[in-house]
């Protein structure tokens, strides 16, 4: 992986960044991209805000739900819809 991420790669790594599973070299490139790309920084803020809202709607203690799966699926659907728009 190069030291620089494209905006597309940045978006591809959003979920892994959110759950803390990015390898160290990619995490470093991800953070560097945020510093130099205001649109991606805004996109990350929107992503994190959306995940936070979804966690509030589907708290971990909600019976019959898996709080980790519900927001991820919804966020992916939202991101896919945004790309298609």
mmCIF file as gemmi writes it, N, C-alpha and C atoms, coordinates in Angstrom:
data_model
loop_
_atom_site.group_PDB
_atom_site.id
_atom_site.type_symbol
_atom_site.label_atom_id
_atom_site.label_alt_id
_atom_site.label_comp_id
_atom_site.label_asym_id
_atom_site.label_entity_id
_atom_site.label_seq_id
_atom_site.pdbx_PDB_ins_code
_atom_site.Cartn_x
_atom_site.Cartn_y
_atom_site.Cartn_z
_atom_site.occupancy
_atom_site.B_iso_or_equiv
_atom_site.pdbx_formal_charge
_atom_site.auth_seq_id
_atom_site.auth_asym_id
_atom_site.pdbx_PDB_model_num
ATOM 1 N N . UNK Axp A 1 ? 0.867 -1.182 0 1 0 ? 1 A 1
ATOM 2 C CA . UNK Axp A 1 ? 0 0 0 1 0 ? 1 A 1
ATOM 3 C C . UNK Axp A 1 ? 0.904 1.232 0 1 0 ? 1 A 1
ATOM 4 N N . UNK Axp A 2 ? 0.613 2.152 -0.883 1 0 ? 2 A 1
ATOM 5 C CA . UNK Axp A 2 ? 1.383 3.393 -0.929 1 0 ? 2 A 1
ATOM 6 C C . UNK Axp A 2 ? 1.028 4.255 0.284 1 0 ? 2 A 1
ATOM 7 N N . UNK Axp A 3 ? 1.816 5.279 0.501 1 0 ? 3 A 1
ATOM 8 C CA . UNK Axp A 3 ? 1.57 6.171 1.627 1 0 ? 3 A 1
ATOM 9 C C . UNK Axp A 3 ? 0.353 7.051 1.407 1 0 ? 3 A 1
ATOM 10 N N . UNK Axp A 4 ? -0.128 7.151 0.171 1 0 ? 4 A 1
ATOM 11 C CA . UNK Axp A 4 ? -1.237 8.029 -0.155 1 0 ? 4 A 1
ATOM 12 C C . UNK Axp A 4 ? -2.441 7.204 -0.594 1 0 ? 4 A 1
ATOM 13 N N . UNK Axp A 5 ? -3.593 7.587 -0.092 1 0 ? 5 A 1
ATOM 14 C CA . UNK Axp A 5 ? -4.843 6.947 -0.491 1 0 ? 5 A 1
ATOM 15 C C . UNK Axp A 5 ? -5.589 7.853 -1.447 1 0 ? 5 A 1
ATOM 16 N N . UNK Axp A 6 ? -6.262 7.25 -2.406 1 0 ? 6 A 1
ATOM 17 C CA . UNK Axp A 6 ? -7.186 8.013 -3.234 1 0 ? 6 A 1
ATOM 18 C C . UNK Axp A 6 ? -8.463 8.211 -2.419 1 0 ? 6 A 1
ATOM 19 N N . UNK Axp A 7 ? -9.306 9.098 -2.869 1 0 ? 7 A 1
ATOM 20 C CA . UNK Axp A 7 ? -10.589 9.306 -2.18 1 0 ? 7 A 1
ATOM 21 C C . UNK Axp A 7 ? -11.411 8.019 -2.208 1 0 ? 7 A 1
ATOM 22 N N . UNK Axp A 8 ? -11.363 7.285 -3.289 1 0 ? 8 A 1
ATOM 23 C CA . UNK Axp A 8 ? -12.102 6.02 -3.405 1 0 ? 8 A 1
ATOM 24 C C . UNK Axp A 8 ? -11.596 5.006 -2.379 1 0 ? 8 A 1
ATOM 25 N N . UNK Axp A 9 ? -10.275 4.887 -2.248 1 0 ? 9 A 1
ATOM 26 C CA . UNK Axp A 9 ? -9.702 3.98 -1.249 1 0 ? 9 A 1
ATOM 27 C C . UNK Axp A 9 ? -10.094 4.417 0.154 1 0 ? 9 A 1
ATOM 28 N N . UNK Axp A 10 ? -10.086 5.726 0.386 1 0 ? 10 A 1
ATOM 29 C CA . UNK Axp A 10 ? -10.489 6.267 1.683 1 0 ? 10 A 1
ATOM 30 C C . UNK Axp A 10 ? -11.893 5.777 2.04 1 0 ? 10 A 1
ATOM 31 N N . UNK Axp A 11 ? -12.822 5.903 1.096 1 0 ? 11 A 1
ATOM 32 C CA . UNK Axp A 11 ? -14.204 5.475 1.33 1 0 ? 11 A 1
ATOM 33 C C . UNK Axp A 11 ? -14.267 3.963 1.551 1 0 ? 11 A 1
ATOM 34 N N . UNK Axp A 12 ? -13.478 3.214 0.796 1 0 ? 12 A 1
ATOM 35 C CA . UNK Axp A 12 ? -13.466 1.761 0.956 1 0 ? 12 A 1
ATOM 36 C C . UNK Axp A 12 ? -13.013 1.341 2.358 1 0 ? 12 A 1
ATOM 37 N N . UNK Axp A 13 ? -12.177 2.149 2.998 1 0 ? 13 A 1
ATOM 38 C CA . UNK Axp A 13 ? -11.646 1.811 4.312 1 0 ? 13 A 1
ATOM 39 C C . UNK Axp A 13 ? -12.448 2.396 5.478 1 0 ? 13 A 1
ATOM 40 N N . UNK Axp A 14 ? -13.546 3.1 5.204 1 0 ? 14 A 1
ATOM 41 C CA . UNK Axp A 14 ? -14.315 3.739 6.282 1 0 ? 14 A 1
ATOM 42 C C . UNK Axp A 14 ? -14.774 2.758 7.35 1 0 ? 14 A 1
ATOM 43 N N . UNK Axp A 15 ? -15.349 1.646 6.954 1 0 ? 15 A 1
ATOM 44 C CA . UNK Axp A 15 ? -15.867 0.685 7.932 1 0 ? 15 A 1
ATOM 45 C C . UNK Axp A 15 ? -14.754 0.106 8.792 1 0 ? 15 A 1
ATOM 46 N N . UNK Axp A 16 ? -13.65 -0.242 8.151 1 0 ? 16 A 1
ATOM 47 C CA . UNK Axp A 16 ? -12.516 -0.791 8.9 1 0 ? 16 A 1
ATOM 48 C C . UNK Axp A 16 ? -11.948 0.258 9.854 1 0 ? 16 A 1
ATOM 49 N N . UNK Axp A 17 ? -11.932 1.507 9.426 1 0 ? 17 A 1
ATOM 50 C CA . UNK Axp A 17 ? -11.476 2.585 10.311 1 0 ? 17 A 1
ATOM 51 C C . UNK Axp A 17 ? -12.407 2.701 11.51 1 0 ? 17 A 1
ATOM 52 N N . UNK Axp A 18 ? -13.708 2.646 11.243 1 0 ? 18 A 1
ATOM 53 C CA . UNK Axp A 18 ? -14.703 2.803 12.315 1 0 ? 18 A 1
ATOM 54 C C . UNK Axp A 18 ? -14.597 1.702 13.356 1 0 ? 18 A 1
ATOM 55 N N . UNK Axp A 19 ? -14.281 0.486 12.927 1 0 ? 19 A 1
ATOM 56 C CA . UNK Axp A 19 ? -14.2 -0.6 13.91 1 0 ? 19 A 1
ATOM 57 C C . UNK Axp A 19 ? -12.779 -0.863 14.394 1 0 ? 19 A 1
ATOM 58 N N . UNK Axp A 20 ? -11.854 -0.018 13.971 1 0 ? 20 A 1
ATOM 59 C CA . UNK Axp A 20 ? -10.48 -0.112 14.472 1 0 ? 20 A 1
ATOM 60 C C . UNK Axp A 20 ? -9.675 -1.268 13.903 1 0 ? 20 A 1
ATOM 61 N N . UNK Axp A 21 ? -10.081 -1.782 12.739 1 0 ? 21 A 1
ATOM 62 C CA . UNK Axp A 21 ? -9.388 -2.95 12.2 1 0 ? 21 A 1
ATOM 63 C C . UNK Axp A 21 ? -8.421 -2.647 11.051 1 0 ? 21 A 1
ATOM 64 N N . UNK Axp A 22 ? -8.126 -1.373 10.824 1 0 ? 22 A 1
ATOM 65 C CA . UNK Axp A 22 ? -7.167 -1.035 9.768 1 0 ? 22 A 1
ATOM 66 C C . UNK Axp A 22 ? -5.752 -1.409 10.209 1 0 ? 22 A 1
ATOM 67 N N . UNK Axp A 23 ? -4.982 -2.035 9.324 1 0 ? 23 A 1
ATOM 68 C CA . UNK Axp A 23 ? -3.563 -2.251 9.636 1 0 ? 23 A 1
ATOM 69 C C . UNK Axp A 23 ? -2.876 -0.9 9.834 1 0 ? 23 A 1
ATOM 70 N N . UNK Axp A 24 ? -1.817 -0.894 10.602 1 0 ? 24 A 1
ATOM 71 C CA . UNK Axp A 24 ? -1.145 0.35 10.985 1 0 ? 24 A 1
ATOM 72 C C . UNK Axp A 24 ? -0.737 1.205 9.787 1 0 ? 24 A 1
ATOM 73 N N . UNK Axp A 25 ? -0.205 0.59 8.722 1 0 ? 25 A 1
ATOM 74 C CA . UNK Axp A 25 ? 0.245 1.389 7.574 1 0 ? 25 A 1
ATOM 75 C C . UNK Axp A 25 ? -0.933 2.047 6.852 1 0 ? 25 A 1
ATOM 76 N N . UNK Axp A 26 ? -2.041 1.338 6.745 1 0 ? 26 A 1
ATOM 77 C CA . UNK Axp A 26 ? -3.219 1.908 6.09 1 0 ? 26 A 1
ATOM 78 C C . UNK Axp A 26 ? -3.859 2.962 6.989 1 0 ? 26 A 1
ATOM 79 N N . UNK Axp A 27 ? -3.878 2.711 8.292 1 0 ? 27 A 1
ATOM 80 C CA . UNK Axp A 27 ? -4.428 3.701 9.23 1 0 ? 27 A 1
ATOM 81 C C . UNK Axp A 27 ? -3.648 5.006 9.145 1 0 ? 27 A 1
ATOM 82 N N . UNK Axp A 28 ? -2.341 4.913 9.019 1 0 ? 28 A 1
ATOM 83 C CA . UNK Axp A 28 ? -1.503 6.112 8.895 1 0 ? 28 A 1
ATOM 84 C C . UNK Axp A 28 ? -1.846 6.87 7.608 1 0 ? 28 A 1
ATOM 85 N N . UNK Axp A 29 ? -1.986 6.143 6.499 1 0 ? 29 A 1
ATOM 86 C CA . UNK Axp A 29 ? -2.337 6.772 5.22 1 0 ? 29 A 1
ATOM 87 C C . UNK Axp A 29 ? -3.75 7.354 5.28 1 0 ? 29 A 1
ATOM 88 N N . UNK Axp A 30 ? -4.66 6.672 5.967 1 0 ? 30 A 1
ATOM 89 C CA . UNK Axp A 30 ? -6.034 7.132 6.138 1 0 ? 30 A 1
ATOM 90 C C . UNK Axp A 30 ? -6.044 8.474 6.865 1 0 ? 30 A 1
ATOM 91 N N . UNK Axp A 31 ? -5.327 8.554 7.975 1 0 ? 31 A 1
ATOM 92 C CA . UNK Axp A 31 ? -5.256 9.788 8.756 1 0 ? 31 A 1
ATOM 93 C C . UNK Axp A 31 ? -4.592 10.911 7.952 1 0 ? 31 A 1
ATOM 94 N N . UNK Axp A 32 ? -3.562 10.586 7.194 1 0 ? 32 A 1
ATOM 95 C CA . UNK Axp A 32 ? -2.899 11.595 6.359 1 0 ? 32 A 1
ATOM 96 C C . UNK Axp A 32 ? -3.86 12.121 5.298 1 0 ? 32 A 1
ATOM 97 N N . UNK Axp A 33 ? -4.675 11.24 4.747 1 0 ? 33 A 1
ATOM 98 C CA . UNK Axp A 33 ? -5.64 11.656 3.728 1 0 ? 33 A 1
ATOM 99 C C . UNK Axp A 33 ? -6.639 12.646 4.32 1 0 ? 33 A 1
ATOM 100 N N . UNK Axp A 34 ? -7.116 12.359 5.523 1 0 ? 34 A 1
ATOM 101 C CA . UNK Axp A 34 ? -8.067 13.259 6.19 1 0 ? 34 A 1
ATOM 102 C C . UNK Axp A 34 ? -7.473 14.661 6.329 1 0 ? 34 A 1
ATOM 103 N N . UNK Axp A 35 ? -6.214 14.725 6.672 1 0 ? 35 A 1
ATOM 104 C CA . UNK Axp A 35 ? -5.563 16.018 6.891 1 0 ? 35 A 1
ATOM 105 C C . UNK Axp A 35 ? -5.464 16.854 5.617 1 0 ? 35 A 1
ATOM 106 N N . UNK Axp A 36 ? -5.415 16.195 4.47 1 0 ? 36 A 1
ATOM 107 C CA . UNK Axp A 36 ? -5.174 16.909 3.214 1 0 ? 36 A 1
ATOM 108 C C . UNK Axp A 36 ? -6.362 16.928 2.26 1 0 ? 36 A 1
ATOM 109 N N . UNK Axp A 37 ? -7.497 16.359 2.683 1 0 ? 37 A 1
ATOM 110 C CA . UNK Axp A 37 ? -8.648 16.292 1.778 1 0 ? 37 A 1
ATOM 111 C C . UNK Axp A 37 ? -9.917 16.718 2.527 1 0 ? 37 A 1
ATOM 112 N N . UNK Axp A 38 ? -10.245 18.009 2.492 1 0 ? 38 A 1
ATOM 113 C CA . UNK Axp A 38 ? -11.434 18.482 3.202 1 0 ? 38 A 1
ATOM 114 C C . UNK Axp A 38 ? -12.732 17.756 2.835 1 0 ? 38 A 1
ATOM 115 N N . UNK Axp A 39 ? -12.973 17.4 1.562 1 0 ? 39 A 1
ATOM 116 C CA . UNK Axp A 39 ? -14.218 16.673 1.273 1 0 ? 39 A 1
ATOM 117 C C . UNK Axp A 39 ? -14.287 15.314 1.981 1 0 ? 39 A 1
ATOM 118 N N . UNK Axp A 40 ? -13.171 14.603 2.047 1 0 ? 40 A 1
ATOM 119 C CA . UNK Axp A 40 ? -13.174 13.309 2.737 1 0 ? 40 A 1
ATOM 120 C C . UNK Axp A 40 ? -13.291 13.501 4.247 1 0 ? 40 A 1
ATOM 121 N N . UNK Axp A 41 ? -12.706 14.571 4.765 1 0 ? 41 A 1
ATOM 122 C CA . UNK Axp A 41 ? -12.857 14.858 6.19 1 0 ? 41 A 1
ATOM 123 C C . UNK Axp A 41 ? -14.332 15.108 6.515 1 0 ? 41 A 1
ATOM 124 N N . UNK Axp A 42 ? -15.011 15.864 5.658 1 0 ? 42 A 1
ATOM 125 C CA . UNK Axp A 42 ? -16.448 16.103 5.843 1 0 ? 42 A 1
ATOM 126 C C . UNK Axp A 42 ? -17.233 14.802 5.713 1 0 ? 42 A 1
ATOM 127 N N . UNK Axp A 43 ? -16.856 13.969 4.74 1 0 ? 43 A 1
ATOM 128 C CA . UNK Axp A 43 ? -17.531 12.692 4.528 1 0 ? 43 A 1
ATOM 129 C C . UNK Axp A 43 ? -17.376 11.799 5.756 1 0 ? 43 A 1
ATOM 130 N N . UNK Axp A 44 ? -16.175 11.757 6.311 1 0 ? 44 A 1
ATOM 131 C CA . UNK Axp A 44 ? -15.935 10.975 7.529 1 0 ? 44 A 1
ATOM 132 C C . UNK Axp A 44 ? -16.801 11.488 8.669 1 0 ? 44 A 1
ATOM 133 N N . UNK Axp A 45 ? -16.9 12.81 8.805 1 0 ? 45 A 1
ATOM 134 C CA . UNK Axp A 45 ? -17.751 13.378 9.848 1 0 ? 45 A 1
ATOM 135 C C . UNK Axp A 45 ? -19.2 12.967 9.674 1 0 ? 45 A 1
ATOM 136 N N . UNK Axp A 46 ? -19.684 12.973 8.442 1 0 ? 46 A 1
ATOM 137 C CA . UNK Axp A 46 ? -21.06 12.538 8.165 1 0 ? 46 A 1
ATOM 138 C C . UNK Axp A 46 ? -21.235 11.06 8.474 1 0 ? 46 A 1
ATOM 139 N N . UNK Axp A 47 ? -20.256 10.26 8.105 1 0 ? 47 A 1
ATOM 140 C CA . UNK Axp A 47 ? -20.289 8.822 8.362 1 0 ? 47 A 1
ATOM 141 C C . UNK Axp A 47 ? -20.361 8.563 9.869 1 0 ? 47 A 1
ATOM 142 N N . UNK Axp A 48 ? -19.478 9.212 10.621 1 0 ? 48 A 1
ATOM 143 C CA . UNK Axp A 48 ? -19.451 9.005 12.071 1 0 ? 48 A 1
ATOM 144 C C . UNK Axp A 48 ? -20.738 9.493 12.721 1 0 ? 48 A 1
ATOM 145 N N . UNK Axp A 49 ? -21.283 10.603 12.231 1 0 ? 49 A 1
ATOM 146 C CA . UNK Axp A 49 ? -22.543 11.118 12.757 1 0 ? 49 A 1
ATOM 147 C C . UNK Axp A 49 ? -23.675 10.117 12.484 1 0 ? 49 A 1
ATOM 148 N N . UNK Axp A 50 ? -23.708 9.576 11.275 1 0 ? 50 A 1
ATOM 149 C CA . UNK Axp A 50 ? -24.739 8.603 10.908 1 0 ? 50 A 1
ATOM 150 C C . UNK Axp A 50 ? -24.634 7.347 11.779 1 0 ? 50 A 1
ATOM 151 N N . UNK Axp A 51 ? -23.43 6.855 11.962 1 0 ? 51 A 1
ATOM 152 C CA . UNK Axp A 51 ? -23.239 5.672 12.812 1 0 ? 51 A 1
ATOM 153 C C . UNK Axp A 51 ? -23.696 5.968 14.238 1 0 ? 51 A 1
ATOM 154 N N . UNK Axp A 52 ? -23.368 7.153 14.737 1 0 ? 52 A 1
ATOM 155 C CA . UNK Axp A 52 ? -23.808 7.537 16.079 1 0 ? 52 A 1
ATOM 156 C C . UNK Axp A 52 ? -25.322 7.576 16.194 1 0 ? 52 A 1
ATOM 157 N N . UNK Axp A 53 ? -25.984 8.142 15.187 1 0 ? 53 A 1
ATOM 158 C CA . UNK Axp A 53 ? -27.448 8.169 15.194 1 0 ? 53 A 1
ATOM 159 C C . UNK Axp A 53 ? -28.023 6.761 15.17 1 0 ? 53 A 1
ATOM 160 N N . UNK Axp A 54 ? -27.431 5.905 14.362 1 0 ? 54 A 1
ATOM 161 C CA . UNK Axp A 54 ? -27.919 4.532 14.27 1 0 ? 54 A 1
ATOM 162 C C . UNK Axp A 54 ? -27.709 3.774 15.576 1 0 ? 54 A 1
ATOM 163 N N . UNK Axp A 55 ? -26.603 4.028 16.247 1 0 ? 55 A 1
ATOM 164 C CA . UNK Axp A 55 ? -26.372 3.395 17.549 1 0 ? 55 A 1
ATOM 165 C C . UNK Axp A 55 ? -27.403 3.868 18.564 1 0 ? 55 A 1
ATOM 166 N N . UNK Axp A 56 ? -27.814 5.128 18.467 1 0 ? 56 A 1
ATOM 167 C CA . UNK Axp A 56 ? -28.853 5.629 19.372 1 0 ? 56 A 1
ATOM 168 C C . UNK Axp A 56 ? -30.197 4.982 19.076 1 0 ? 56 A 1
ATOM 169 N N . UNK Axp A 57 ? -30.464 4.703 17.8 1 0 ? 57 A 1
ATOM 170 C CA . UNK Axp A 57 ? -31.723 4.063 17.412 1 0 ? 57 A 1
ATOM 171 C C . UNK Axp A 57 ? -31.746 2.582 17.777 1 0 ? 57 A 1
ATOM 172 N N . UNK Axp A 58 ? -30.584 1.957 17.744 1 0 ? 58 A 1
ATOM 173 C CA . UNK Axp A 58 ? -30.474 0.516 17.993 1 0 ? 58 A 1
ATOM 174 C C . UNK Axp A 58 ? -29.457 0.266 19.099 1 0 ? 58 A 1
ATOM 175 N N . UNK Axp A 59 ? -29.801 0.63 20.332 1 0 ? 59 A 1
ATOM 176 C CA . UNK Axp A 59 ? -28.837 0.448 21.429 1 0 ? 59 A 1
ATOM 177 C C . UNK Axp A 59 ? -28.514 -1.03 21.63 1 0 ? 59 A 1
ATOM 178 N N . UNK Axp A 60 ? -27.309 -1.33 22.141 1 0 ? 60 A 1
ATOM 179 C CA . UNK Axp A 60 ? -26.893 -2.716 22.343 1 0 ? 60 A 1
ATOM 180 C C . UNK Axp A 60 ? -27.87 -3.526 23.19 1 0 ? 60 A 1
ATOM 181 N N . UNK Axp A 61 ? -28.554 -2.884 24.109 1 0 ? 61 A 1
ATOM 182 C CA . UNK Axp A 61 ? -29.461 -3.62 24.985 1 0 ? 61 A 1
ATOM 183 C C . UNK Axp A 61 ? -30.806 -3.934 24.341 1 0 ? 61 A 1
ATOM 184 N N . UNK Axp A 62 ? -31.019 -3.455 23.095 1 0 ? 62 A 1
ATOM 185 C CA . UNK Axp A 62 ? -32.28 -3.732 22.414 1 0 ? 62 A 1
ATOM 186 C C . UNK Axp A 62 ? -32.399 -5.237 22.178 1 0 ? 62 A 1
ATOM 187 N N . UNK Axp A 63 ? -33.468 -5.81 22.659 1 0 ? 63 A 1
ATOM 188 C CA . UNK Axp A 63 ? -33.668 -7.249 22.569 1 0 ? 63 A 1
ATOM 189 C C . UNK Axp A 63 ? -33.822 -7.685 21.126 1 0 ? 63 A 1
ATOM 190 N N . UNK Axp A 64 ? -33.125 -8.769 20.771 1 0 ? 64 A 1
ATOM 191 C CA . UNK Axp A 64 ? -33.264 -9.346 19.447 1 0 ? 64 A 1
ATOM 192 C C . UNK Axp A 64 ? -32.464 -8.647 18.367 1 0 ? 64 A 1
ATOM 193 N N . UNK Axp A 65 ? -31.619 -7.694 18.72 1 0 ? 65 A 1
ATOM 194 C CA . UNK Axp A 65 ? -30.806 -7.024 17.705 1 0 ? 65 A 1
ATOM 195 C C . UNK Axp A 65 ? -29.337 -7.174 18.037 1 0 ? 65 A 1
ATOM 196 N N . UNK Axp A 66 ? -28.547 -7.139 17.042 1 0 ? 66 A 1
ATOM 197 C CA . UNK Axp A 66 ? -27.095 -7.117 17.193 1 0 ? 66 A 1
ATOM 198 C C . UNK Axp A 66 ? -26.652 -5.719 16.802 1 0 ? 66 A 1
ATOM 199 N N . UNK Axp A 67 ? -26.332 -4.895 17.78 1 0 ? 67 A 1
ATOM 200 C CA . UNK Axp A 67 ? -26.039 -3.483 17.54 1 0 ? 67 A 1
ATOM 201 C C . UNK Axp A 67 ? -24.874 -3.29 16.574 1 0 ? 67 A 1
ATOM 202 N N . UNK Axp A 68 ? -23.948 -4.253 16.505 1 0 ? 68 A 1
ATOM 203 C CA . UNK Axp A 68 ? -22.829 -4.104 15.586 1 0 ? 68 A 1
ATOM 204 C C . UNK Axp A 68 ? -23.248 -4.361 14.14 1 0 ? 68 A 1
ATOM 205 N N . UNK Axp A 69 ? -24.189 -5.251 13.908 1 0 ? 69 A 1
ATOM 206 C CA . UNK Axp A 69 ? -24.602 -5.575 12.547 1 0 ? 69 A 1
ATOM 207 C C . UNK Axp A 69 ? -25.62 -4.586 11.992 1 0 ? 69 A 1
ATOM 208 N N . UNK Axp A 70 ? -26.559 -4.171 12.783 1 0 ? 70 A 1
ATOM 209 C CA . UNK Axp A 70 ? -27.623 -3.302 12.272 1 0 ? 70 A 1
ATOM 210 C C . UNK Axp A 70 ? -27.052 -1.999 11.727 1 0 ? 70 A 1
ATOM 211 N N . UNK Axp A 71 ? -26.277 -1.254 12.47 1 0 ? 71 A 1
ATOM 212 C CA . UNK Axp A 71 ? -25.754 0.002 11.91 1 0 ? 71 A 1
ATOM 213 C C . UNK Axp A 71 ? -24.863 -0.214 10.69 1 0 ? 71 A 1
ATOM 214 N N . UNK Axp A 72 ? -24.033 -1.247 10.685 1 0 ? 72 A 1
ATOM 215 C CA . UNK Axp A 72 ? -23.129 -1.474 9.562 1 0 ? 72 A 1
ATOM 216 C C . UNK Axp A 72 ? -23.913 -1.681 8.272 1 0 ? 72 A 1
ATOM 217 N N . UNK Axp A 73 ? -24.95 -2.503 8.327 1 0 ? 73 A 1
ATOM 218 C CA . UNK Axp A 73 ? -25.757 -2.747 7.139 1 0 ? 73 A 1
ATOM 219 C C . UNK Axp A 73 ? -26.469 -1.497 6.66 1 0 ? 73 A 1
ATOM 220 N N . UNK Axp A 74 ? -26.998 -0.744 7.59 1 0 ? 74 A 1
ATOM 221 C CA . UNK Axp A 74 ? -27.678 0.492 7.222 1 0 ? 74 A 1
ATOM 222 C C . UNK Axp A 74 ? -26.708 1.516 6.656 1 0 ? 74 A 1
ATOM 223 N N . UNK Axp A 75 ? -25.555 1.626 7.265 1 0 ? 75 A 1
ATOM 224 C CA . UNK Axp A 75 ? -24.558 2.578 6.773 1 0 ? 75 A 1
ATOM 225 C C . UNK Axp A 75 ? -24.115 2.195 5.365 1 0 ? 75 A 1
ATOM 226 N N . UNK Axp A 76 ? -23.9 0.912 5.127 1 0 ? 76 A 1
ATOM 227 C CA . UNK Axp A 76 ? -23.501 0.472 3.78 1 0 ? 76 A 1
ATOM 228 C C . UNK Axp A 76 ? -24.593 0.805 2.758 1 0 ? 76 A 1
ATOM 229 N N . UNK Axp A 77 ? -25.847 0.618 3.139 1 0 ? 77 A 1
ATOM 230 C CA . UNK Axp A 77 ? -26.951 0.939 2.231 1 0 ? 77 A 1
ATOM 231 C C . UNK Axp A 77 ? -26.989 2.434 1.939 1 0 ? 77 A 1
ATOM 232 N N . UNK Axp A 78 ? -26.78 3.246 2.967 1 0 ? 78 A 1
ATOM 233 C CA . UNK Axp A 78 ? -26.77 4.701 2.784 1 0 ? 78 A 1
ATOM 234 C C . UNK Axp A 78 ? -25.622 5.11 1.872 1 0 ? 78 A 1
ATOM 235 N N . UNK Axp A 79 ? -24.446 4.543 2.108 1 0 ? 79 A 1
ATOM 236 C CA . UNK Axp A 79 ? -23.289 4.88 1.279 1 0 ? 79 A 1
ATOM 237 C C . UNK Axp A 79 ? -23.503 4.429 -0.169 1 0 ? 79 A 1
ATOM 238 N N . UNK Axp A 80 ? -24.09 3.263 -0.361 1 0 ? 80 A 1
ATOM 239 C CA . UNK Axp A 80 ? -24.35 2.779 -1.719 1 0 ? 80 A 1
ATOM 240 C C . UNK Axp A 80 ? -25.344 3.698 -2.424 1 0 ? 80 A 1
ATOM 241 N N . UNK Axp A 81 ? -26.367 4.135 -1.705 1 0 ? 81 A 1
ATOM 242 C CA . UNK Axp A 81 ? -27.363 5.034 -2.295 1 0 ? 81 A 1
ATOM 243 C C . UNK Axp A 81 ? -26.721 6.368 -2.661 1 0 ? 81 A 1
ATOM 244 N N . UNK Axp A 82 ? -25.816 6.851 -1.826 1 0 ? 82 A 1
ATOM 245 C CA . UNK Axp A 82 ? -25.13 8.117 -2.117 1 0 ? 82 A 1
ATOM 246 C C . UNK Axp A 82 ? -24.269 8.005 -3.355 1 0 ? 82 A 1
ATOM 247 N N . UNK Axp A 83 ? -23.586 6.861 -3.525 1 0 ? 83 A 1
ATOM 248 C CA . UNK Axp A 83 ? -22.725 6.659 -4.697 1 0 ? 83 A 1
ATOM 249 C C . UNK Axp A 83 ? -23.557 6.591 -5.965 1 0 ? 83 A 1
ATOM 250 N N . UNK Axp A 84 ? -24.748 6.002 -5.871 1 0 ? 84 A 1
ATOM 251 C CA . UNK Axp A 84 ? -25.618 5.849 -7.036 1 0 ? 84 A 1
ATOM 252 C C . UNK Axp A 84 ? -26.336 7.133 -7.408 1 0 ? 84 A 1
ATOM 253 N N . UNK Axp A 85 ? -26.418 8.075 -6.476 1 0 ? 85 A 1
ATOM 254 C CA . UNK Axp A 85 ? -27.178 9.324 -6.716 1 0 ? 85 A 1
ATOM 255 C C . UNK Axp A 85 ? -26.435 10.257 -7.644 1 0 ? 85 A 1
